[in-house]
Amino acid sequence: MELIDGAEIKMGGKLWVVPALSFKQVKRLLPTMGRVGSGNVTPENMGDMAEVVHAALSRNYPDVTLDDVEDMLDLSNALSLFLAVMGQSGMEMRQQGEAQAGSR
């Protein structure tokens, strides 16, 4: 199986290629991504971050489970992996209060 292009990320002692979310995944996960908020890791959004990372990884690694991803994520890599998925998907996370393009 040929992998979909993406960001190469080391997680769980293995190199993973994290592709963009598919259009279908973005449509389903938009509320989940919104709950992550400013991108800080909190007890309330850890599951949401894992779900988004798992969705992206599942495009290249269909056998990886959400439980696998939750076991490999930790406080040192969760935010960078989530942001990698967002970046690959053409979305940017902004810190709370940061102006977006075109805003005044």
Summary of the structure (lengths in Angstrom):
residues: 104
radius of gyration: 13.5
end to end distance: 46.7
largest distance: 46.7
contacts: 265
relative contact order: 0.20
helix: 44%
strand: 12%
